[in-house]
């Protein structure tokens, strides 16, 4: 990531965000190493409050049992797009989806600010909570370095599983319109593609009661499964409406007739 900020601008960024972001997150935005951020903070006489007493409100029971469908949705979203570092949980999205981060912040009843990068188009939301990190691990198998090792949750009922998967789709899924030609006619349909580990994708097939083929993505360690069953997709969208899940509407609005 390129950093075109002057030293003065970098110092201002750190000063404005050291109470919100961890050193690793600020390093990501400034294209530096965490130890460089630590040195810069020392020069500015700043100490990160993430290790100290929390200065922002937060519902630490958001992912505790009994699990609501909304908590399962957000756990799925975090499983796809979140990052766990020690006792910190963060989600980084494009500014296009900043409203979705605001929904997550509202769900967590957090007063922590959402930070917008001055270097790229990303926004980031972070909470520091040992209990939330522990509950995500305990109830949803979400932990650090999960990209290639994520396994599905084991204790969810069917509705909770569907809510989790819908959140996961909003993070690591794409819903797109496609068309095929047959006997001089053109047929349009919607296809869902989900990226994940083979463990998660196999579990999704089980919950969907289908047998979608899981393929390797571009010779990498990432796998993809696709779903073109229009009734399945409509059923998923109806489920989001019935249970008022905080979905990314720009994705789900592509599914018509539900």
MARLO-256086 format. One record per residue (C-alpha): residue number from 1; residue in one letter; chain; x, y, z. Coordinates in nm, 4 decimals. Layout:
// residues N
+-----+------+------+----------+----------+----------+
: pos : code : unit :        x :        y :        z :
+-----+------+------+----------+----------+----------+
: NUM :    A :    A :        X :        Y :        Z :
...
+-----+------+------+----------+----------+----------+
***
This chain:
// residues 258
+-----+------+------+----------+----------+----------+
: pos : code : unit :        x :        y :        z :
+-----+------+------+----------+----------+----------+
:   1 :    X :    A :   0.0000 :   0.0000 :   0.0000 :
:   2 :    X :    A :   0.1412 :   0.3333 :  -0.1046 :
:   3 :    X :    A :   0.1729 :   0.6120 :   0.1512 :
:   4 :    X :    A :   0.1905 :   0.9655 :   0.0113 :
:   5 :    X :    A :   0.1421 :   1.1476 :   0.3402 :
:   6 :    X :    A :   0.4056 :   1.3813 :   0.4756 :
:   7 :    X :    A :   0.5566 :   1.3137 :   0.8170 :
:   8 :    X :    A :   0.3394 :   1.5878 :   0.9629 :
:   9 :    X :    A :   0.0276 :   1.4290 :   0.8112 :
:  10 :    X :    A :   0.1296 :   1.0870 :   0.9409 :
:  11 :    X :    A :   0.1747 :   1.2251 :   1.2917 :
:  12 :    X :    A :  -0.1672 :   1.3907 :   1.2669 :
:  13 :    X :    A :  -0.3231 :   1.0610 :   1.1563 :
:  14 :    X :    A :  -0.1705 :   0.8814 :   1.4545 :
:  15 :    X :    A :  -0.2776 :   1.1561 :   1.6939 :
:  16 :    X :    A :  -0.6373 :   1.1418 :   1.5633 :
:  17 :    X :    A :  -0.6638 :   0.7628 :   1.5674 :
:  18 :    X :    A :  -0.4441 :   0.6200 :   1.8446 :
:  19 :    X :    A :  -0.7477 :   0.5913 :   2.0762 :
:  20 :    X :    A :  -0.9444 :   0.4059 :   1.8067 :
:  21 :    X :    A :  -0.6985 :   0.1811 :   1.6255 :
:  22 :    X :    A :  -0.4313 :  -0.0599 :   1.7365 :
:  23 :    X :    A :  -0.0695 :  -0.0061 :   1.6296 :
:  24 :    X :    A :  -0.1039 :  -0.2857 :   1.3750 :
:  25 :    X :    A :  -0.4103 :  -0.1225 :   1.2202 :
:  26 :    X :    A :  -0.2432 :   0.2191 :   1.2006 :
:  27 :    X :    A :   0.0592 :   0.0483 :   1.0457 :
:  28 :    X :    A :  -0.1713 :  -0.0974 :   0.7794 :
:  29 :    X :    A :  -0.3101 :   0.2439 :   0.6897 :
:  30 :    X :    A :   0.0320 :   0.4134 :   0.6858 :
:  31 :    X :    A :   0.2166 :   0.1283 :   0.5153 :
:  32 :    X :    A :   0.4559 :   0.0895 :   0.8062 :
:  33 :    X :    A :   0.5564 :  -0.1734 :   1.0589 :
:  34 :    X :    A :   0.3905 :  -0.1808 :   1.4038 :
:  35 :    X :    A :   0.7242 :  -0.1084 :   1.5749 :
:  36 :    X :    A :   0.7575 :   0.2071 :   1.3629 :
:  37 :    X :    A :   0.4139 :   0.3206 :   1.4807 :
:  38 :    X :    A :   0.5189 :   0.2478 :   1.8385 :
:  39 :    X :    A :   0.8263 :   0.4690 :   1.7955 :
:  40 :    X :    A :   0.6217 :   0.7488 :   1.6375 :
:  41 :    X :    A :   0.3720 :   0.7339 :   1.9238 :
:  42 :    X :    A :   0.6548 :   0.7515 :   2.1750 :
:  43 :    X :    A :   0.7882 :   1.0611 :   2.0020 :
:  44 :    X :    A :   0.4397 :   1.2133 :   2.0220 :
:  45 :    X :    A :   0.4109 :   1.1096 :   2.3872 :
:  46 :    X :    A :   0.1022 :   0.9002 :   2.3134 :
:  47 :    X :    A :  -0.0022 :   0.5756 :   2.4794 :
:  48 :    X :    A :  -0.2559 :   0.3397 :   2.3251 :
:  49 :    X :    A :  -0.5652 :   0.3038 :   2.5440 :
:  50 :    X :    A :  -0.6497 :  -0.0375 :   2.3968 :
:  51 :    X :    A :  -0.4422 :  -0.1989 :   2.6707 :
:  52 :    X :    A :  -0.5894 :   0.0196 :   2.9403 :
:  53 :    X :    A :  -0.9385 :   0.0596 :   3.0792 :
:  54 :    X :    A :  -1.2017 :   0.0890 :   2.8067 :
:  55 :    X :    A :  -1.2963 :   0.4480 :   2.7291 :
:  56 :    X :    A :  -1.5956 :   0.3550 :   2.5075 :
:  57 :    X :    A :  -1.9222 :   0.1777 :   2.5826 :
:  58 :    X :    A :  -1.9734 :  -0.1718 :   2.4420 :
:  59 :    X :    A :  -2.2166 :  -0.4623 :   2.4806 :
:  60 :    X :    A :  -1.9753 :  -0.7428 :   2.5625 :
:  61 :    X :    A :  -2.2578 :  -0.9991 :   2.5647 :
:  62 :    X :    A :  -2.3382 :  -0.9442 :   2.1955 :
:  63 :    X :    A :  -2.2120 :  -1.2917 :   2.1012 :
:  64 :    X :    A :  -2.2987 :  -1.4713 :   2.4229 :
:  65 :    X :    A :  -2.5670 :  -1.7383 :   2.4606 :
:  66 :    X :    A :  -2.8583 :  -1.7368 :   2.4004 :
:  67 :    X :    A :  -2.7672 :  -1.6405 :   2.0451 :
:  68 :    X :    A :  -3.0044 :  -1.4179 :   1.8487 :
:  69 :    X :    A :  -3.0313 :  -1.4453 :   1.4715 :
:  70 :    X :    A :  -2.8748 :  -1.1002 :   1.4404 :
:  71 :    X :    A :  -2.5745 :  -1.2059 :   1.6467 :
:  72 :    X :    A :  -2.5369 :  -1.5113 :   1.4206 :
:  73 :    X :    A :  -2.5571 :  -1.2870 :   1.1134 :
:  74 :    X :    A :  -2.2816 :  -1.0571 :   1.2409 :
:  75 :    X :    A :  -2.0688 :  -1.3536 :   1.3460 :
:  76 :    X :    A :  -2.0889 :  -1.4837 :   0.9884 :
:  77 :    X :    A :  -1.9954 :  -1.1435 :   0.8560 :
:  78 :    X :    A :  -1.6987 :  -1.1209 :   1.0941 :
:  79 :    X :    A :  -1.5951 :  -1.4749 :   0.9964 :
:  80 :    X :    A :  -1.5696 :  -1.3529 :   0.6371 :
:  81 :    X :    A :  -1.4461 :  -0.9940 :   0.6682 :
:  82 :    X :    A :  -1.3256 :  -0.9543 :   1.0254 :
:  83 :    X :    A :  -0.9830 :  -0.9743 :   1.1829 :
:  84 :    X :    A :  -0.8964 :  -1.1005 :   1.5311 :
:  85 :    X :    A :  -0.5707 :  -0.9779 :   1.6853 :
:  86 :    X :    A :  -0.5224 :  -1.0714 :   2.0504 :
:  87 :    X :    A :  -0.8250 :  -0.9175 :   2.2260 :
:  88 :    X :    A :  -0.9178 :  -0.6861 :   1.9396 :
:  89 :    X :    A :  -1.1797 :  -0.7486 :   1.6725 :
:  90 :    X :    A :  -1.1821 :  -0.5265 :   1.3648 :
:  91 :    X :    A :  -1.3632 :  -0.5084 :   1.0328 :
:  92 :    X :    A :  -1.2246 :  -0.3163 :   0.7355 :
:  93 :    X :    A :  -1.4570 :  -0.2302 :   0.4436 :
:  94 :    X :    A :  -1.4662 :   0.0013 :   0.1471 :
:  95 :    X :    A :  -1.6232 :   0.3427 :   0.2123 :
:  96 :    X :    A :  -1.9103 :   0.2305 :  -0.0109 :
:  97 :    X :    A :  -2.0199 :   0.0046 :   0.2753 :
:  98 :    X :    A :  -1.9533 :   0.2371 :   0.5678 :
:  99 :    X :    A :  -2.3252 :   0.2258 :   0.6553 :
: 100 :    X :    A :  -2.2849 :  -0.1461 :   0.7169 :
: 101 :    X :    A :  -2.0083 :  -0.0780 :   0.9678 :
: 102 :    X :    A :  -2.2443 :   0.1657 :   1.1388 :
: 103 :    X :    A :  -2.5013 :  -0.1149 :   1.1677 :
: 104 :    X :    A :  -2.2374 :  -0.3385 :   1.3273 :
: 105 :    X :    A :  -2.1397 :  -0.0629 :   1.5686 :
: 106 :    X :    A :  -2.5068 :  -0.0109 :   1.6615 :
: 107 :    X :    A :  -2.5527 :  -0.3858 :   1.7190 :
: 108 :    X :    A :  -2.2530 :  -0.3867 :   1.9534 :
: 109 :    X :    A :  -2.3847 :  -0.0708 :   2.1239 :
: 110 :    X :    A :  -2.0393 :   0.0763 :   2.0801 :
: 111 :    X :    A :  -1.9440 :   0.4429 :   2.0903 :
: 112 :    X :    A :  -1.6076 :   0.3803 :   1.9254 :
: 113 :    X :    A :  -1.5555 :   0.5788 :   1.6073 :
: 114 :    X :    A :  -1.5338 :   0.4376 :   1.2567 :
: 115 :    X :    A :  -1.2099 :   0.5538 :   1.0978 :
: 116 :    X :    A :  -1.1708 :   0.6480 :   0.7332 :
: 117 :    X :    A :  -0.8311 :   0.6119 :   0.5741 :
: 118 :    X :    A :  -0.6772 :   0.9120 :   0.4007 :
: 119 :    X :    A :  -0.4572 :   0.6797 :   0.1971 :
: 120 :    X :    A :  -0.7146 :   0.4526 :   0.0305 :
: 121 :    X :    A :  -1.0913 :   0.3999 :   0.0227 :
: 122 :    X :    A :  -1.1083 :   0.1795 :   0.3317 :
: 123 :    X :    A :  -1.2937 :   0.2334 :   0.6568 :
: 124 :    X :    A :  -1.2253 :   0.0360 :   0.9732 :
: 125 :    X :    A :  -1.4129 :  -0.0354 :   1.2950 :
: 126 :    X :    A :  -1.2381 :  -0.1880 :   1.5955 :
: 127 :    X :    A :  -1.3452 :  -0.3019 :   1.9403 :
: 128 :    X :    A :  -1.1207 :  -0.4160 :   2.2219 :
: 129 :    X :    A :  -1.2895 :  -0.6889 :   2.4246 :
: 130 :    X :    A :  -1.1492 :  -1.0143 :   2.5556 :
: 131 :    X :    A :  -1.5008 :  -1.1468 :   2.6145 :
: 132 :    X :    A :  -1.6225 :  -1.0783 :   2.2597 :
: 133 :    X :    A :  -1.3134 :  -1.2458 :   2.1161 :
: 134 :    X :    A :  -1.3657 :  -1.5454 :   2.3464 :
: 135 :    X :    A :  -1.7369 :  -1.5727 :   2.2588 :
: 136 :    X :    A :  -1.6636 :  -1.5588 :   1.8854 :
: 137 :    X :    A :  -1.4211 :  -1.8468 :   1.9328 :
: 138 :    X :    A :  -1.6455 :  -2.0450 :   2.1684 :
: 139 :    X :    A :  -1.9767 :  -2.0123 :   1.9843 :
: 140 :    X :    A :  -1.8644 :  -1.9679 :   1.6222 :
: 141 :    X :    A :  -1.5084 :  -2.1067 :   1.5900 :
: 142 :    X :    A :  -1.3810 :  -1.7647 :   1.4811 :
: 143 :    X :    A :  -1.0228 :  -1.6936 :   1.5839 :
: 144 :    X :    A :  -0.6979 :  -1.5369 :   1.4621 :
: 145 :    X :    A :  -0.5471 :  -1.6242 :   1.1214 :
: 146 :    X :    A :  -0.8745 :  -1.7797 :   1.0068 :
: 147 :    X :    A :  -0.8550 :  -1.7194 :   0.6292 :
: 148 :    X :    A :  -0.7252 :  -2.0666 :   0.5423 :
: 149 :    X :    A :  -0.8354 :  -2.2556 :   0.8543 :
: 150 :    X :    A :  -1.1889 :  -2.1386 :   0.9343 :
: 151 :    X :    A :  -1.4272 :  -2.4151 :   1.0399 :
: 152 :    X :    A :  -1.8069 :  -2.3804 :   1.0727 :
: 153 :    X :    A :  -1.9866 :  -2.3339 :   1.4043 :
: 154 :    X :    A :  -2.1097 :  -2.6590 :   1.5565 :
: 155 :    X :    A :  -2.3851 :  -2.5631 :   1.7998 :
: 156 :    X :    A :  -2.6262 :  -2.3614 :   1.5840 :
: 157 :    X :    A :  -2.9789 :  -2.4665 :   1.4920 :
: 158 :    X :    A :  -3.0962 :  -2.4387 :   1.1307 :
: 159 :    X :    A :  -3.2234 :  -2.0786 :   1.1502 :
: 160 :    X :    A :  -2.9101 :  -1.9664 :   1.3324 :
: 161 :    X :    A :  -2.6987 :  -2.1422 :   1.0696 :
: 162 :    X :    A :  -2.8868 :  -1.9674 :   0.7865 :
: 163 :    X :    A :  -2.8396 :  -1.6292 :   0.9565 :
: 164 :    X :    A :  -2.4667 :  -1.6998 :   0.9952 :
: 165 :    X :    A :  -2.4369 :  -1.8024 :   0.6283 :
: 166 :    X :    A :  -2.6213 :  -1.4901 :   0.5096 :
: 167 :    X :    A :  -2.3763 :  -1.2762 :   0.7085 :
: 168 :    X :    A :  -2.0903 :  -1.4766 :   0.5608 :
: 169 :    X :    A :  -2.2289 :  -1.4152 :   0.2099 :
: 170 :    X :    A :  -2.2366 :  -1.0406 :   0.2763 :
: 171 :    X :    A :  -1.8677 :  -1.0667 :   0.3587 :
: 172 :    X :    A :  -1.7262 :  -1.3277 :   0.1191 :
: 173 :    X :    A :  -2.0041 :  -1.3864 :  -0.1294 :
: 174 :    X :    A :  -2.1089 :  -1.2308 :  -0.4590 :
: 175 :    X :    A :  -2.4557 :  -1.2226 :  -0.6114 :
: 176 :    X :    A :  -2.4559 :  -1.1473 :  -0.9814 :
: 177 :    X :    A :  -2.6865 :  -1.1510 :  -1.2815 :
: 178 :    X :    A :  -2.6042 :  -1.3857 :  -1.5696 :
: 179 :    X :    A :  -2.7654 :  -1.5006 :  -1.8925 :
: 180 :    X :    A :  -2.7561 :  -1.7984 :  -2.1262 :
: 181 :    X :    A :  -2.8785 :  -1.8462 :  -2.4822 :
: 182 :    X :    A :  -3.0859 :  -2.1478 :  -2.5807 :
: 183 :    X :    A :  -3.2631 :  -2.1948 :  -2.9146 :
: 184 :    X :    A :  -3.2490 :  -1.8267 :  -3.0065 :
: 185 :    X :    A :  -3.3815 :  -1.7274 :  -2.6660 :
: 186 :    X :    A :  -3.1998 :  -1.5530 :  -2.3821 :
: 187 :    X :    A :  -3.2570 :  -1.6583 :  -2.0234 :
: 188 :    X :    A :  -3.1443 :  -1.4478 :  -1.7310 :
: 189 :    X :    A :  -3.0687 :  -1.5851 :  -1.3867 :
: 190 :    X :    A :  -2.8923 :  -1.4911 :  -1.0635 :
: 191 :    X :    A :  -2.5881 :  -1.6792 :  -0.9325 :
: 192 :    X :    A :  -2.4445 :  -1.6830 :  -0.5827 :
: 193 :    X :    A :  -2.0731 :  -1.7531 :  -0.5395 :
: 194 :    X :    A :  -1.9132 :  -1.8028 :  -0.1991 :
: 195 :    X :    A :  -1.5416 :  -1.8042 :  -0.1185 :
: 196 :    X :    A :  -1.4129 :  -1.9972 :   0.1812 :
: 197 :    X :    A :  -1.2372 :  -2.2989 :   0.3223 :
: 198 :    X :    A :  -1.3537 :  -2.6448 :   0.2113 :
: 199 :    X :    A :  -1.4768 :  -2.7038 :   0.5673 :
: 200 :    X :    A :  -1.7100 :  -2.4020 :   0.5603 :
: 201 :    X :    A :  -1.8296 :  -2.4576 :   0.2026 :
: 202 :    X :    A :  -1.9097 :  -2.8249 :   0.2701 :
: 203 :    X :    A :  -2.1114 :  -2.7191 :   0.5754 :
: 204 :    X :    A :  -2.2974 :  -2.4563 :   0.3704 :
: 205 :    X :    A :  -2.3894 :  -2.7270 :   0.1194 :
: 206 :    X :    A :  -2.5259 :  -2.9315 :   0.4083 :
: 207 :    X :    A :  -2.7375 :  -2.6436 :   0.5405 :
: 208 :    X :    A :  -2.8567 :  -2.5567 :   0.1890 :
: 209 :    X :    A :  -2.9392 :  -2.9259 :   0.1335 :
: 210 :    X :    A :  -2.7567 :  -2.9243 :  -0.1960 :
: 211 :    X :    A :  -2.4352 :  -3.0624 :  -0.3406 :
: 212 :    X :    A :  -2.2675 :  -2.7683 :  -0.5110 :
: 213 :    X :    A :  -1.9232 :  -2.8510 :  -0.6459 :
: 214 :    X :    A :  -1.6372 :  -2.6934 :  -0.4485 :
: 215 :    X :    A :  -1.3523 :  -2.5838 :  -0.6746 :
: 216 :    X :    A :  -1.0072 :  -2.4370 :  -0.6136 :
: 217 :    X :    A :  -0.9842 :  -2.0664 :  -0.6945 :
: 218 :    X :    A :  -0.7019 :  -1.9849 :  -0.9397 :
: 219 :    X :    A :  -0.4610 :  -2.2524 :  -0.8107 :
: 220 :    X :    A :  -0.4683 :  -2.0936 :  -0.4655 :
: 221 :    X :    A :  -0.5652 :  -2.2235 :  -0.1230 :
: 222 :    X :    A :  -0.9039 :  -2.0532 :  -0.1514 :
: 223 :    X :    A :  -1.2121 :  -2.2464 :  -0.2608 :
: 224 :    X :    A :  -1.5382 :  -2.1403 :  -0.4301 :
: 225 :    X :    A :  -1.8859 :  -2.2868 :  -0.4513 :
: 226 :    X :    A :  -2.1636 :  -2.1575 :  -0.6786 :
: 227 :    X :    A :  -2.5424 :  -2.1712 :  -0.6486 :
: 228 :    X :    A :  -2.7851 :  -2.1002 :  -0.9331 :
: 229 :    X :    A :  -3.0979 :  -2.2565 :  -0.7857 :
: 230 :    X :    A :  -3.3343 :  -1.9588 :  -0.8096 :
: 231 :    X :    A :  -3.5761 :  -2.0993 :  -0.5527 :
: 232 :    X :    A :  -3.2933 :  -2.1395 :  -0.3004 :
: 233 :    X :    A :  -3.1828 :  -1.7796 :  -0.3515 :
: 234 :    X :    A :  -3.5400 :  -1.6489 :  -0.3190 :
: 235 :    X :    A :  -3.5831 :  -1.8537 :  -0.0007 :
: 236 :    X :    A :  -3.2691 :  -1.6974 :   0.1459 :
: 237 :    X :    A :  -3.3889 :  -1.3460 :   0.0637 :
: 238 :    X :    A :  -3.7329 :  -1.4157 :   0.2125 :
: 239 :    X :    A :  -3.5563 :  -1.5395 :   0.5281 :
: 240 :    X :    A :  -3.3663 :  -1.2085 :   0.5545 :
: 241 :    X :    A :  -3.6957 :  -1.0181 :   0.5352 :
: 242 :    X :    A :  -3.8851 :  -1.2381 :   0.7771 :
: 243 :    X :    A :  -3.6169 :  -1.2027 :   1.0431 :
: 244 :    X :    A :  -3.5188 :  -0.8436 :   0.9585 :
: 245 :    X :    A :  -3.1497 :  -0.9198 :   0.9178 :
: 246 :    X :    A :  -2.9233 :  -0.6147 :   0.8553 :
: 247 :    X :    A :  -2.8138 :  -0.7324 :   0.5101 :
: 248 :    X :    A :  -2.6152 :  -0.5516 :   0.2416 :
: 249 :    X :    A :  -2.9095 :  -0.4575 :   0.0217 :
: 250 :    X :    A :  -2.6902 :  -0.3795 :  -0.2803 :
: 251 :    X :    A :  -2.6233 :  -0.7544 :  -0.3013 :
: 252 :    X :    A :  -2.9624 :  -0.9023 :  -0.2179 :
: 253 :    X :    A :  -3.1649 :  -0.6590 :  -0.4320 :
: 254 :    X :    A :  -3.0365 :  -0.8501 :  -0.7363 :
: 255 :    X :    A :  -3.2635 :  -1.1382 :  -0.6387 :
: 256 :    X :    A :  -3.6093 :  -1.0527 :  -0.7706 :
: 257 :    X :    A :  -3.9462 :  -1.2030 :  -0.6912 :
: 258 :    X :    A :  -3.8854 :  -1.2553 :  -0.3201 :
+-----+------+------+----------+----------+----------+
***
